Amino acid sequence: MECERCHATMLEEAFEDIWADSWTTRFLGWRCLVCGNILDPVILANRSGPSRDPRNGVRRRHNARSL
């Protein structure tokens, strides 16, 4: 597999989630040998979901002025 950031080789690696609430704490993912970019099933699922408008969900402060 090729890294999307630096185009170097990625290796499959087993990761552990020490903060997991369930008994499944190990999962497989990919890590780039050069830049350290990580891809795992959660990252891939979040990227494949519907794109969100970055303006949604942004809260204004009470004392902020409109432009």
C-alpha positions in Angstrom: 0.0 0.0 0.0 1.2 3.5 -0.7 0.9 6.5 1.7 -1.4 9.2 0.5 0.7 11.9 2.1 4.3 11.1 1.0 3.8 8.1 -1.3 6.1 5.9 0.6 5.4 2.3 1.6 2.9 1.5 4.3 3.0 -1.6 6.4 0.2 -3.5 8.1 0.4 -3.2 11.8 -1.5 -4.4 14.9 -2.6 -1.5 17.1 -4.0 -1.6 20.7 -6.6 0.8 22.1 -5.9 1.1 25.8 -9.0 3.3 26.3 -11.5 1.0 24.6 -14.8 0.4 26.5 -15.2 -3.0 25.0 -13.1 -6.2 25.2 -11.9 -5.6 21.6 -8.7 -3.6 22.1 -6.6 -4.8 19.1 -7.2 -3.9 15.5 -5.3 -3.9 12.3 -4.3 -0.8 10.4 -1.6 0.7 8.1 1.4 2.9 9.1 3.7 4.7 6.8 7.4 4.0 7.2 8.5 7.5 6.4 5.9 10.0 7.7 4.1 7.9 10.3 0.6 8.4 8.7 -1.8 5.9 10.1 -4.9 4.4 8.4 -7.3 2.2 10.4 -10.9 1.1 9.9 -12.3 4.0 11.9 -10.3 6.6 9.9 -11.4 5.0 6.6 -15.1 4.9 7.7 -15.0 8.6 8.8 -13.5 9.6 5.5 -16.0 7.7 3.4 -19.0 9.3 5.2 -20.9 12.2 3.9 -18.9 15.4 3.8 -19.9 18.1 6.2 -20.1 21.8 5.8 -17.4 23.2 8.1 -19.7 26.1 9.0 -22.2 23.8 10.6 -21.7 23.1 14.2 -19.6 26.3 14.8 -20.8 28.2 17.8 -20.6 31.9 18.2 -19.5 33.5 21.4 -22.1 35.6 23.1 -20.0 38.8 22.8 -18.9 38.2 19.2 -19.9 40.9 16.6 -21.3 40.1 13.1 -19.2 41.1 10.2 
